[in-house]
Amino acid sequence: MTRASVLVRTACPDDLPAVLEMWQELRVIGGRLERATPPVSKDGAMDRLLALTEDPDSRALVAMVDGRVAGMAVINRTKYAPLFDQDAVHVHYLHVRSPFRRRGVGKALLAAAAAFAEEIGVDHVMTSVLPQLRETNRFYARLGFSPVVIRRSVPVAVLRRRLAAEGVAGAADNLLVRRRTLRRLRAAVARVGD
């Protein structure tokens, strides 16, 4: 069996319906994560994909096999981490459609990310992977990706409830305490000045 050649290129407006379908496939794969992530509308995703075409530090990529969209990735230049001087190319939403798996599509998308990194003079490529996706984690590990951090997310309302249950004051409560303290200090300074 011969492998079909994979062509990776920047997504164009005609690709956006297929990219949105793959985006939905990714949301389904995420499963239980869906409850912890913000809702996304198709119109909003479409607007952001179109905006990528104007951002020199970002690209939406599609992988083509036999003229069909087989996979996608969104890549962008970002800081390695907030306090680091170095930049990295972050690969988001790398996804290969089921009929095209194990044909080199994912590797071709990562090769395009590496080429982009070299083009802009960046030394690292990074990605985020759901922990429950074992095969995906193994794929990245085989290519030399190492775990750096575990990123966690929580809706603000859930965090506030949990903090309140733990007896931790919220930011509004802390602000009120600081304002009262400041008023007392000002009053004390005014009395000393009189």
CYANA upper distance limits for C-alpha pairs under 8 A (distance plus 0.5 A):
  3 ARG  CA    103 ARG  CA      6.68
  4 ALA  CA     65 VAL  CA      6.98
  4 ALA  CA     66 ASP  CA      7.63
  4 ALA  CA    103 ARG  CA      7.81
  5 SER  CA     65 VAL  CA      6.90
  5 SER  CA     66 ASP  CA      8.24
  6 VAL  CA     63 ALA  CA      6.87
  6 VAL  CA     64 MET  CA      6.18
  6 VAL  CA     65 VAL  CA      5.69
  6 VAL  CA    104 GLY  CA      7.73
  6 VAL  CA    105 VAL  CA      6.76
  6 VAL  CA    108 ALA  CA      7.33
  7 LEU  CA     63 ALA  CA      6.05
  7 LEU  CA     64 MET  CA      5.55
  7 LEU  CA     65 VAL  CA      7.17
  7 LEU  CA    108 ALA  CA      8.22
  8 VAL  CA     61 LEU  CA      7.15
  8 VAL  CA     62 VAL  CA      6.17
  8 VAL  CA     63 ALA  CA      4.81
  8 VAL  CA     64 MET  CA      6.69
  8 VAL  CA    108 ALA  CA      7.27
  8 VAL  CA    109 LEU  CA      6.95
  8 VAL  CA    112 ALA  CA      7.51
  9 ARG  CA     61 LEU  CA      6.12
  9 ARG  CA     62 VAL  CA      6.19
  9 ARG  CA     63 ALA  CA      7.07
 10 THR  CA     59 ARG  CA      7.05
 10 THR  CA     60 ALA  CA      6.27
 10 THR  CA     61 LEU  CA      5.02
 10 THR  CA     62 VAL  CA      6.71
 11 ALA  CA     15 ASP  CA      6.34
 11 ALA  CA     16 LEU  CA      7.80
 11 ALA  CA     59 ARG  CA      8.43
 11 ALA  CA     60 ALA  CA      5.98
 11 ALA  CA     61 LEU  CA      5.61
 11 ALA  CA     62 VAL  CA      5.97
 12 CYS  CA     16 LEU  CA      7.43
 13 PRO  CA     50 LEU  CA      8.02
 15 ASP  CA     19 VAL  CA      6.69
 15 ASP  CA     62 VAL  CA      8.32
 15 ASP  CA     69 VAL  CA      8.16
 16 LEU  CA     20 LEU  CA      6.49
 16 LEU  CA     46 MET  CA      7.69
 16 LEU  CA     49 LEU  CA      8.29
 17 PRO  CA     21 GLU  CA      6.76
 18 ALA  CA     22 MET  CA      6.79
 18 ALA  CA     69 VAL  CA      7.40
 19 VAL  CA     23 TRP  CA      6.60
 19 VAL  CA     62 VAL  CA      8.33
 19 VAL  CA     72 MET  CA      7.32
 20 LEU  CA     24 GLN  CA      6.79
 20 LEU  CA     42 LYS  CA      7.66
 20 LEU  CA     45 ALA  CA      8.09
 20 LEU  CA     46 MET  CA      8.01
 21 GLU  CA     25 GLU  CA      6.82
 22 MET  CA     26 LEU  CA      6.70
 22 MET  CA     71 GLY  CA      8.19
 22 MET  CA     72 MET  CA      8.12
 22 MET  CA     95 HIS  CA      7.52
 22 MET  CA     97 ARG  CA      7.77
 23 TRP  CA     27 ARG  CA      6.88
 23 TRP  CA     93 TYR  CA      8.01
 24 GLN  CA     28 VAL  CA      6.83
 25 GLU  CA     29 ILE  CA      6.74
 26 LEU  CA     30 GLY  CA      6.66
 26 LEU  CA     93 TYR  CA      7.93
 26 LEU  CA     95 HIS  CA      7.65
 27 ARG  CA     31 GLY  CA      7.26
 27 ARG  CA     34 GLU  CA      7.32
 28 VAL  CA     34 GLU  CA      8.49
 30 GLY  CA     34 GLU  CA      6.86
 30 GLY  CA    130 LEU  CA      7.75
 32 ARG  CA     36 ALA  CA      8.27
 33 LEU  CA     37 THR  CA      6.88
 34 GLU  CA     38 PRO  CA      8.34
 36 ALA  CA    153 SER  CA      6.99
 36 ALA  CA    154 VAL  CA      6.29
 36 ALA  CA    155 PRO  CA      6.88
 37 THR  CA    153 SER  CA      7.80
 37 THR  CA    154 VAL  CA      8.19
 37 THR  CA    155 PRO  CA      8.12
 38 PRO  CA    155 PRO  CA      8.47
 40 VAL  CA     44 GLY  CA      7.21
 40 VAL  CA     45 ALA  CA      7.33
 41 SER  CA     45 ALA  CA      6.70
 42 LYS  CA     46 MET  CA      6.52
 43 ASP  CA     47 ASP  CA      6.65
 44 GLY  CA     48 ARG  CA      6.80
 45 ALA  CA     49 LEU  CA      6.61
 46 MET  CA     50 LEU  CA      6.69
 47 ASP  CA     51 ALA  CA      6.70
 48 ARG  CA     52 LEU  CA      6.85
 49 LEU  CA     53 THR  CA      7.69
 49 LEU  CA     60 ALA  CA      7.52
 50 LEU  CA     54 GLU  CA      8.11
 51 ALA  CA     55 ASP  CA      7.25
 52 LEU  CA     56 PRO  CA      8.49
 52 LEU  CA     58 SER  CA      6.27
 52 LEU  CA     59 ARG  CA      6.39
 52 LEU  CA     60 ALA  CA      7.21
 53 THR  CA     58 SER  CA      8.08
 53 THR  CA     59 ARG  CA      7.16
 53 THR  CA     60 ALA  CA      8.10
 55 ASP  CA     59 ARG  CA      8.08
 57 ASP  CA     76 ASN  CA      5.96
 57 ASP  CA     77 ARG  CA      5.70
 58 SER  CA     74 VAL  CA      7.85
 58 SER  CA     75 ILE  CA      6.06
 58 SER  CA     76 ASN  CA      4.54
 58 SER  CA     77 ARG  CA      6.89
 59 ARG  CA     74 VAL  CA      6.26
 59 ARG  CA     75 ILE  CA      5.81
 59 ARG  CA     76 ASN  CA      6.84
 60 ALA  CA     72 MET  CA      7.89
 60 ALA  CA     73 ALA  CA      6.54
 60 ALA  CA     74 VAL  CA      4.89
 60 ALA  CA     75 ILE  CA      6.92
 61 LEU  CA     72 MET  CA      5.94
 61 LEU  CA     73 ALA  CA      5.71
 61 LEU  CA     74 VAL  CA      6.48
 61 LEU  CA     75 ILE  CA      8.19
 61 LEU  CA    109 LEU  CA      7.92
 62 VAL  CA     69 VAL  CA      6.97
 62 VAL  CA     70 ALA  CA      7.88
 62 VAL  CA     71 GLY  CA      6.18
 62 VAL  CA     72 MET  CA      4.85
 62 VAL  CA     73 ALA  CA      7.12
 62 VAL  CA    109 LEU  CA      8.25
 63 ALA  CA     69 VAL  CA      6.37
 63 ALA  CA     70 ALA  CA      5.99
 63 ALA  CA     71 GLY  CA      5.43
 63 ALA  CA     72 MET  CA      6.43
 63 ALA  CA    105 VAL  CA      6.99
 63 ALA  CA    108 ALA  CA      8.01
 63 ALA  CA    109 LEU  CA      7.19
 64 MET  CA     68 ARG  CA      5.80
 64 MET  CA     69 VAL  CA      5.15
 64 MET  CA     70 ALA  CA      5.87
 64 MET  CA     71 GLY  CA      7.66
 65 VAL  CA     69 VAL  CA      7.06
 65 VAL  CA     70 ALA  CA      6.50
 65 VAL  CA    100 PHE  CA      8.41
 70 ALA  CA     96 VAL  CA      6.43
 70 ALA  CA     97 ARG  CA      6.05
 70 ALA  CA     99 PRO  CA      8.47
 70 ALA  CA    100 PHE  CA      6.41
 70 ALA  CA    105 VAL  CA      7.68
 71 GLY  CA     94 LEU  CA      7.86
 71 GLY  CA     95 HIS  CA      5.88
 71 GLY  CA     96 VAL  CA      4.62
 71 GLY  CA     97 ARG  CA      6.29
 71 GLY  CA    100 PHE  CA      8.43
 71 GLY  CA    105 VAL  CA      7.12
 71 GLY  CA    106 GLY  CA      7.84
 71 GLY  CA    109 LEU  CA      8.48
 72 MET  CA     93 TYR  CA      7.68
 72 MET  CA     94 LEU  CA      6.09
 72 MET  CA     95 HIS  CA      5.94
 72 MET  CA     96 VAL  CA      7.14
 72 MET  CA    109 LEU  CA      7.75
 73 ALA  CA     91 VAL  CA      7.07
 73 ALA  CA     92 HIS  CA      6.43
 73 ALA  CA     93 TYR  CA      5.71
 73 ALA  CA     94 LEU  CA      4.68
 73 ALA  CA     95 HIS  CA      7.00
 73 ALA  CA    109 LEU  CA      7.26
 74 VAL  CA     91 VAL  CA      6.41
 74 VAL  CA     92 HIS  CA      5.51
 74 VAL  CA     93 TYR  CA      6.59
 74 VAL  CA     94 LEU  CA      7.50
 75 ILE  CA     89 VAL  CA      6.97
 75 ILE  CA     90 HIS  CA      6.03
 75 ILE  CA     91 VAL  CA      5.08
 75 ILE  CA     92 HIS  CA      6.45
 75 ILE  CA    113 ALA  CA      7.19
 76 ASN  CA     89 VAL  CA      5.95
 76 ASN  CA     90 HIS  CA      5.94
 76 ASN  CA     91 VAL  CA      7.38
 77 ARG  CA     87 ASP  CA      7.11
 77 ARG  CA     88 ALA  CA      6.25
 77 ARG  CA     89 VAL  CA      5.08
 77 ARG  CA     90 HIS  CA      6.83
 78 THR  CA     87 ASP  CA      5.98
 78 THR  CA     88 ALA  CA      6.05
 78 THR  CA     89 VAL  CA      6.74
 78 THR  CA     90 HIS  CA      7.25
 79 LYS  CA     84 PHE  CA      7.18
 79 LYS  CA     85 ASP  CA      7.67
 79 LYS  CA     86 GLN  CA      6.60
 79 LYS  CA     87 ASP  CA      4.72
 79 LYS  CA     88 ALA  CA      6.34
 80 TYR  CA     84 PHE  CA      6.63
 80 TYR  CA     85 ASP  CA      8.23
 80 TYR  CA     86 GLN  CA      6.34
 80 TYR  CA     87 ASP  CA      5.50
 80 TYR  CA     88 ALA  CA      5.56
 80 TYR  CA    124 HIS  CA      8.44
 86 GLN  CA    122 VAL  CA      8.27
 87 ASP  CA    122 VAL  CA      6.60
 87 ASP  CA    123 ASP  CA      8.17
 87 ASP  CA    124 HIS  CA      7.99
 88 ALA  CA    117 ALA  CA      7.94
 88 ALA  CA    122 VAL  CA      6.26
 88 ALA  CA    123 ASP  CA      7.09
 88 ALA  CA    124 HIS  CA      5.37
 88 ALA  CA    125 VAL  CA      6.08
 88 ALA  CA    126 MET  CA      7.30
 89 VAL  CA    113 ALA  CA      7.64
 89 VAL  CA    116 PHE  CA      8.35
 89 VAL  CA    117 ALA  CA      6.44
 89 VAL  CA    122 VAL  CA      7.52
 89 VAL  CA    124 HIS  CA      6.83
 89 VAL  CA    125 VAL  CA      5.24
 89 VAL  CA    126 MET  CA      6.71
 90 HIS  CA    125 VAL  CA      6.32
 90 HIS  CA    126 MET  CA      5.31
 90 HIS  CA    127 THR  CA      5.91
 91 VAL  CA    110 LEU  CA      8.50
 91 VAL  CA    113 ALA  CA      7.66
 91 VAL  CA    125 VAL  CA      7.68
 91 VAL  CA    126 MET  CA      6.61
 91 VAL  CA    127 THR  CA      5.35
 91 VAL  CA    128 SER  CA      8.03
 92 HIS  CA    127 THR  CA      6.74
 92 HIS  CA    128 SER  CA      7.41
 94 LEU  CA    106 GLY  CA      7.76
 94 LEU  CA    109 LEU  CA      8.17
 95 HIS  CA    106 GLY  CA      7.79
 96 VAL  CA    100 PHE  CA      7.01
 96 VAL  CA    101 ARG  CA      6.61
 96 VAL  CA    105 VAL  CA      7.15
 96 VAL  CA    106 GLY  CA      6.89
 97 ARG  CA    101 ARG  CA      7.05
100 PHE  CA    105 VAL  CA      7.61
101 ARG  CA    105 VAL  CA      7.43
101 ARG  CA    106 GLY  CA      8.44
104 GLY  CA    108 ALA  CA      6.55
105 VAL  CA    109 LEU  CA      6.82
106 GLY  CA    110 LEU  CA      6.82
107 LYS  CA    111 ALA  CA      6.53
108 ALA  CA    112 ALA  CA      6.81
109 LEU  CA    113 ALA  CA      6.90
110 LEU  CA    114 ALA  CA      6.66
111 ALA  CA    115 ALA  CA      6.65
112 ALA  CA    116 PHE  CA      6.68
113 ALA  CA    117 ALA  CA      6.70
113 ALA  CA    125 VAL  CA      7.83
114 ALA  CA    118 GLU  CA      6.74
114 ALA  CA    125 VAL  CA      7.33
115 ALA  CA    119 GLU  CA      6.57
116 PHE  CA    120 ILE  CA      6.83
117 ALA  CA    121 GLY  CA      6.46
117 ALA  CA    122 VAL  CA      5.37
117 ALA  CA    123 ASP  CA      7.27
117 ALA  CA    124 HIS  CA      7.81
117 ALA  CA    125 VAL  CA      7.66
118 GLU  CA    122 VAL  CA      6.43
118 GLU  CA    123 ASP  CA      7.82
126 MET  CA    145 PHE  CA      7.97
129 VAL  CA    133 LEU  CA      7.76
129 VAL  CA    136 THR  CA      7.88
129 VAL  CA    137 ASN  CA      7.21
131 PRO  CA    137 ASN  CA      7.95
133 LEU  CA    137 ASN  CA      6.72
134 ARG  CA    138 ARG  CA      6.66
135 GLU  CA    139 PHE  CA      6.64
136 THR  CA    140 TYR  CA      6.93
137 ASN  CA    141 ALA  CA      6.65
138 ARG  CA    142 ARG  CA      6.58
139 PHE  CA    143 LEU  CA      7.17
140 TYR  CA    144 GLY  CA      7.06
140 TYR  CA    145 PHE  CA      5.84
140 TYR  CA    146 SER  CA      8.49
141 ALA  CA    145 PHE  CA      5.41
141 ALA  CA    146 SER  CA      6.79
154 VAL  CA    158 VAL  CA      7.14
154 VAL  CA    159 LEU  CA      6.90
155 PRO  CA    159 LEU  CA      6.89
156 VAL  CA    160 ARG  CA      6.61
157 ALA  CA    161 ARG  CA      6.79
158 VAL  CA    162 ARG  CA      6.69
159 LEU  CA    163 LEU  CA      6.51
160 ARG  CA    164 ALA  CA      6.51
160 ARG  CA    170 GLY  CA      7.75
161 ARG  CA    165 ALA  CA      6.66
162 ARG  CA    166 GLU  CA      6.82
163 LEU  CA    167 GLY  CA      6.77
163 LEU  CA    168 VAL  CA      5.68
163 LEU  CA    169 ALA  CA      7.91
163 LEU  CA    170 GLY  CA      8.27
164 ALA  CA    168 VAL  CA      5.95
164 ALA  CA    169 ALA  CA      7.23
164 ALA  CA    170 GLY  CA      8.19
169 ALA  CA    173 ASP  CA      6.37
169 ALA  CA    174 ASN  CA      7.18
170 GLY  CA    174 ASN  CA      6.89
171 ALA  CA    175 LEU  CA      6.57
172 ALA  CA    176 LEU  CA      6.82
173 ASP  CA    177 VAL  CA      6.90
174 ASN  CA    178 ARG  CA      6.73
175 LEU  CA    179 ARG  CA      6.66
176 LEU  CA    180 ARG  CA      6.71
177 VAL  CA    181 THR  CA      6.70
178 ARG  CA    182 LEU  CA      6.57
179 ARG  CA    183 ARG  CA      6.65
180 ARG  CA    184 ARG  CA      6.78
181 THR  CA    185 LEU  CA      6.71
182 LEU  CA    186 ARG  CA      6.64
183 ARG  CA    187 ALA  CA      6.60
184 ARG  CA    188 ALA  CA      6.61
185 LEU  CA    189 VAL  CA      6.64
186 ARG  CA    190 ALA  CA      6.56
187 ALA  CA    191 ARG  CA      6.70
188 ALA  CA    192 VAL  CA      6.81
189 VAL  CA    193 GLY  CA      6.67
190 ALA  CA    194 ASP  CA      6.83
